[in-house]
Amino acid sequence: MRASDAICDLRIWIFCALALSLLTGAVDIPSSELIIIALMVQMTLSMDGLSISKEMLSEGRREMLHSVLLCYGVNTGITLVVGSLFLATDHEAMWEGWVLLASMPCAISVVTAAILTRGDLNAAVVAVASTYVSGIALAPAISFALIGNAVSPLEILKYIVLFIAVPALLTIPLRRLRLDRKVKVPIINMMMAIMLFLSVSSNRDFMLSYPLTIAVVLVAASMRLLALAAVSRWMNRRLKTDRGSVPVYHVLCVWKNTGLSVSMCMLLLAGTPESVIPCFVCMIVESLWFSMYTSKKSSAADVARRNASASPWRCGG
């Protein structure tokens, strides 16, 4: 494998991050704040060069509704069902983590998926915009309805607004650099690796002390992912989703902003450190799934493009 291919392979970054976090042990740094910074860098690079117009919004109402339904209907519903199972365990505090995860908007990797698979970038922009704008109201409402004042709704609102506003402002000067995909993708992958390293490193002691609990959460996260992927495939077929938009809606349905949920648990639920466990376990599972899914779709897109550009031989006579 060439070095240029290796740094664009998210699987390598994930493996290195997990190995390093388990081998080095806990690091005394402000992990939650650094995760938010990494998320903002990732979102800024993902949104670089993209724009949303009034025409896209007015003509994409169906797509916006579709996006919100997948993120805050399907994903939130399945996440809460899975999380509710932990109310009957000795680790009831994890329910709060599942609720925060369920209340988050989609992962910014929805845009990355469109870039990697050469999918519909316009659909990705509309999808992300609609879920984050909806999240301004829905995220605080969901958390308050299910866990009350355990987390301040205003704090959740503040972080989501900052997460939208700061990258939007940073993309303005970034446009002048005209960064190529070969530059942006490795940095986006590195930010994901940093988030994984910080999340696992911060919870390494719990993982080693309660391996059975981690195994149970891992099984729950895996079953949740399989259920979300199955529902997403069914809905895309039922709604006859355009081929270029399938990767966008599939990733949107499966992947919440786990990085933001990890940070919020660490910042806002510091008194119940167990709450972050579902969030960072889901981050690991979904990162691995995302890397395999986009790699498969990207290879298929490359083959289709080569076949389309190849001129067939014709016999004269």
C-alpha positions as CSV (number, residue, x, y, z in Angstrom):
1,M,0.0,0.0,0.0
2,R,1.3,3.4,-0.9
3,A,1.8,6.0,1.8
4,S,-0.8,8.3,0.2
5,D,-3.3,5.5,0.3
6,A,-2.5,4.6,3.9
7,I,-3.0,8.1,5.3
8,C,-6.4,8.2,3.6
9,D,-7.5,4.8,5.1
10,L,-9.6,5.4,8.2
11,R,-9.1,1.8,9.3
12,I,-5.4,2.4,9.9
13,W,-6.0,5.6,11.9
14,I,-8.6,3.8,14.0
15,F,-6.3,0.8,14.7
16,C,-3.4,3.1,15.7
17,A,-5.6,5.3,17.9
18,L,-7.0,2.2,19.8
19,A,-3.6,0.6,20.1
20,L,-2.0,3.8,21.4
21,S,-4.8,4.5,23.9
22,L,-4.6,1.0,25.4
23,L,-0.8,0.9,25.5
24,T,-0.1,4.4,26.9
25,G,-2.8,4.6,29.6
26,A,-4.6,7.6,30.9
27,V,-3.3,11.0,29.8
28,D,-3.7,14.0,32.0
29,I,-5.1,16.4,29.5
30,P,-8.5,18.2,29.0
31,S,-9.9,15.4,26.8
32,S,-13.5,16.7,26.5
33,E,-12.4,20.1,25.3
34,L,-9.9,18.7,22.8
35,I,-12.5,16.3,21.4
36,I,-14.8,19.4,20.7
37,I,-11.8,21.1,19.0
38,A,-11.2,18.0,16.9
39,L,-14.9,17.9,16.0
40,M,-14.9,21.5,14.9
41,V,-11.8,21.0,12.7
42,Q,-13.4,17.9,11.2
43,M,-16.6,19.8,10.5
44,T,-14.8,22.8,9.1
45,L,-12.8,20.7,6.6
46,S,-15.9,18.6,5.7
47,M,-17.9,21.8,4.9
48,D,-15.1,23.5,3.1
49,G,-16.1,24.4,-0.5
50,L,-19.7,23.5,0.1
51,S,-22.6,26.0,0.2
52,I,-26.4,25.9,0.7
53,S,-28.7,28.1,-1.3
54,K,-32.3,29.1,-1.0
55,E,-33.1,27.0,-4.0
56,M,-31.6,23.9,-2.4
57,L,-33.7,24.5,0.7
58,S,-37.0,25.2,-1.1
59,E,-36.6,22.3,-3.5
60,G,-35.2,19.9,-0.9
61,R,-38.1,19.9,1.6
62,R,-38.7,16.2,1.1
63,E,-35.0,15.5,1.6
64,M,-35.0,17.6,4.8
65,L,-37.9,15.7,6.2
66,H,-36.3,12.4,5.2
67,S,-33.1,13.4,7.0
68,V,-34.8,14.5,10.2
69,L,-36.9,11.3,10.2
70,L,-33.9,9.1,9.9
71,C,-31.8,11.0,12.5
72,Y,-34.4,11.9,15.1
73,G,-37.0,9.3,14.3
74,V,-35.3,6.0,13.4
75,N,-31.9,6.5,15.1
76,T,-33.2,8.2,18.2
77,G,-35.9,5.6,18.7
78,I,-33.7,2.6,18.3
79,T,-31.0,4.1,20.5
80,L,-33.5,4.7,23.3
81,V,-34.9,1.2,23.1
82,V,-31.4,-0.2,23.3
83,G,-30.4,2.2,26.1
84,S,-33.5,1.4,28.2
85,L,-32.2,-2.1,28.7
86,F,-29.5,-0.7,30.9
87,L,-32.1,0.7,33.4
88,A,-32.4,-2.8,34.8
89,T,-28.7,-3.3,35.3
90,D,-26.2,-2.3,38.0
91,H,-25.0,0.5,35.7
92,E,-28.2,2.5,35.5
93,A,-26.2,5.7,35.0
94,M,-25.4,4.6,31.4
95,W,-29.0,5.4,30.5
96,E,-28.1,9.1,30.7
97,G,-25.3,8.5,28.2
98,W,-27.7,6.7,25.8
99,V,-30.2,9.6,26.1
100,L,-27.5,12.1,25.3
101,L,-26.4,10.0,22.3
102,A,-30.0,9.7,21.1
103,S,-30.5,13.5,21.3
104,M,-27.5,14.4,19.1
105,P,-27.7,15.4,15.4
106,C,-26.0,13.2,12.8
107,A,-22.3,12.8,12.5
108,I,-20.5,15.3,10.2
109,S,-19.1,12.2,8.5
110,V,-22.3,12.3,6.4
111,V,-20.5,14.8,4.3
112,T,-17.3,12.8,4.4
113,A,-19.2,9.8,3.1
114,A,-20.4,11.7,0.1
115,I,-16.9,12.8,-0.6
116,L,-15.4,9.3,-0.2
117,T,-18.1,7.6,-2.2
118,R,-18.5,10.4,-4.8
119,G,-22.1,10.7,-3.7
120,D,-24.5,13.6,-3.8
121,L,-22.8,16.4,-1.9
122,N,-25.8,18.7,-2.2
123,A,-27.9,16.0,-0.5
124,A,-25.3,15.7,2.2
125,V,-25.3,19.5,2.9
126,V,-29.1,19.6,3.1
127,A,-29.2,16.5,5.3
128,V,-26.6,17.9,7.8
129,A,-28.1,21.4,7.8
130,S,-31.6,20.1,8.5
131,T,-30.6,17.8,11.3
132,Y,-28.4,20.3,13.1
133,V,-31.0,23.1,12.8
134,S,-33.6,20.6,14.2
135,G,-31.1,19.5,16.8
136,I,-31.1,23.1,18.3
137,A,-34.6,22.4,19.5
138,L,-34.8,18.6,19.7
139,A,-31.5,17.8,21.5
140,P,-32.3,19.8,24.7
141,A,-36.0,18.7,24.5
142,I,-35.2,15.0,24.3
143,S,-32.6,15.1,27.1
144,F,-34.9,17.2,29.4
145,A,-37.9,14.9,28.8
146,L,-36.0,11.7,29.6
147,I,-33.4,12.7,32.3
148,G,-34.7,16.0,33.5
149,N,-32.2,18.4,35.0
150,A,-29.4,15.8,35.1
151,V,-28.1,17.8,32.1
152,S,-28.9,21.5,31.6
153,P,-30.8,21.9,28.3
154,L,-29.3,25.3,27.9
155,E,-25.8,23.8,28.0
156,I,-26.7,21.3,25.3
157,L,-28.1,24.2,23.2
158,K,-24.9,26.2,23.7
159,Y,-22.6,23.4,22.5
160,I,-24.7,22.6,19.5
161,V,-25.0,26.3,18.4
162,L,-21.2,26.7,18.9
163,F,-20.6,23.5,16.9
164,I,-22.6,25.0,14.0
165,A,-21.4,28.6,14.2
166,V,-17.6,28.2,14.7
167,P,-17.0,25.9,11.7
168,A,-19.3,28.0,9.5
169,L,-17.2,31.1,10.3
170,L,-13.9,29.2,9.8
171,T,-14.9,28.0,6.3
172,I,-14.8,31.6,5.1
173,P,-11.0,32.1,5.3
174,L,-10.4,28.4,4.5
175,R,-11.9,28.8,1.0
176,R,-8.9,30.8,-0.1
177,L,-6.6,27.8,0.4
178,R,-8.6,25.7,-2.0
179,L,-7.6,22.5,-0.2
180,D,-7.7,19.3,-2.3
181,R,-9.5,16.1,-1.2
182,K,-6.1,14.4,-0.8
183,V,-5.2,17.0,1.9
184,K,-8.6,17.2,3.7
185,V,-9.3,13.5,4.0
186,P,-6.2,12.6,6.0
187,I,-6.7,15.5,8.3
188,I,-10.4,14.5,8.8
189,N,-9.2,10.9,9.5
190,M,-6.6,12.2,12.0
191,M,-9.3,14.2,13.9
192,M,-11.3,11.0,14.2
193,A,-8.3,9.1,15.5
194,I,-7.6,11.9,18.0
195,M,-11.2,11.7,19.3
196,L,-11.0,7.9,19.6
197,F,-7.6,8.1,21.4
198,L,-8.9,10.7,23.9
199,S,-12.2,8.8,24.5
200,V,-10.6,5.4,25.1
201,S,-7.7,6.8,27.1
202,S,-10.0,8.7,29.4
203,N,-12.0,5.5,30.1
204,R,-9.2,3.0,30.0
205,D,-9.3,2.2,33.8
206,F,-13.1,1.5,33.6
207,M,-12.5,-0.8,30.6
208,L,-9.9,-2.8,32.4
209,S,-11.9,-2.9,35.7
210,Y,-15.2,-3.9,34.1
211,P,-14.4,-5.9,31.0
212,L,-17.8,-7.8,31.1
213,T,-19.7,-4.5,31.2
214,I,-17.8,-3.2,28.2
215,A,-18.5,-6.5,26.4
216,V,-22.3,-6.1,27.1
217,V,-22.2,-2.5,25.9
218,L,-20.3,-3.6,22.8
219,V,-22.9,-6.2,22.0
220,A,-25.7,-3.6,22.5
221,A,-23.9,-1.1,20.3
222,S,-23.4,-3.7,17.6
223,M,-27.0,-4.9,17.6
224,R,-28.1,-1.2,17.5
225,L,-25.9,-0.7,14.4
226,L,-27.2,-3.7,12.6
227,A,-30.8,-2.7,13.3
228,L,-30.2,0.9,12.1
229,A,-28.4,-0.4,8.9
230,A,-31.3,-2.8,8.2
231,V,-34.0,-0.1,8.6
232,S,-32.0,2.4,6.6
233,R,-31.6,-0.1,3.7
234,W,-35.4,-0.9,3.8
235,M,-36.3,2.8,3.8
236,N,-34.0,3.7,1.0
237,R,-35.5,1.0,-1.2
238,R,-39.0,1.9,-0.1
239,L,-38.5,5.6,-0.8
240,K,-36.6,4.8,-4.0
241,T,-33.7,7.0,-2.9
242,D,-31.4,8.2,-5.7
243,R,-28.2,6.1,-6.0
244,G,-25.9,9.0,-5.3
245,S,-27.8,9.9,-2.1
246,V,-27.9,6.4,-0.7
247,P,-24.5,6.6,1.1
248,V,-25.6,10.0,2.5
249,Y,-28.8,8.8,4.1
250,H,-27.4,5.4,5.1
251,V,-24.6,7.0,7.2
252,L,-27.0,9.7,8.5
253,C,-29.3,7.0,9.8
254,V,-26.6,4.9,11.4
255,W,-24.2,7.5,12.8
256,K,-25.0,10.1,15.5
257,N,-22.4,12.7,16.5
258,T,-20.8,10.3,19.0
259,G,-17.9,12.6,19.5
260,L,-20.1,15.4,20.6
261,S,-22.0,13.1,22.9
262,V,-18.7,11.9,24.5
263,S,-17.7,15.5,25.2
264,M,-21.1,16.4,26.6
265,C,-21.1,13.4,28.9
266,M,-17.6,14.2,30.2
267,L,-18.4,17.9,30.7
268,L,-22.0,17.8,31.8
269,L,-22.2,14.4,33.5
270,A,-18.9,14.4,35.3
271,G,-20.6,13.1,38.5
272,T,-21.6,9.9,36.6
273,P,-18.5,8.9,34.6
274,E,-20.2,5.6,33.5
275,S,-22.5,7.6,31.3
276,V,-19.9,8.2,28.7
277,I,-19.3,4.4,28.1
278,P,-22.1,3.8,25.6
279,C,-21.1,6.9,23.6
280,F,-17.4,6.0,23.1
281,V,-18.2,2.3,22.5
282,C,-20.7,3.4,19.8
283,M,-18.0,5.7,18.4
284,I,-15.6,2.8,18.0
285,V,-18.2,0.5,16.5
286,E,-19.5,3.1,14.1
287,S,-16.1,4.3,13.1
288,L,-15.1,0.8,12.1
289,W,-18.4,0.3,10.2
290,F,-18.0,3.6,8.5
291,S,-14.5,2.8,7.3
292,M,-15.6,-0.5,5.8
293,Y,-18.8,0.8,4.3
294,T,-17.2,3.8,2.6
295,S,-14.2,1.8,1.4
296,K,-16.6,-0.7,-0.3
297,K,-18.8,2.0,-1.8
298,S,-15.7,4.0,-2.9
299,S,-14.3,1.0,-4.7
300,A,-17.6,0.3,-6.4
301,A,-17.9,3.9,-7.5
302,D,-14.4,3.8,-9.0
303,V,-15.2,0.6,-10.9
304,A,-18.4,2.1,-12.2
305,R,-16.6,5.3,-13.3
306,R,-13.9,3.4,-15.1
307,N,-16.6,1.3,-16.9
308,A,-18.5,4.3,-17.9
309,S,-15.5,6.1,-19.3
310,A,-14.3,3.1,-21.3
311,S,-15.2,3.2,-24.9
312,P,-16.5,-0.1,-26.3
313,W,-14.9,-1.6,-29.4
314,R,-17.2,-1.6,-32.4
315,C,-16.8,-3.8,-35.4
316,G,-17.2,-2.1,-38.8
317,G,-18.6,-3.9,-41.8
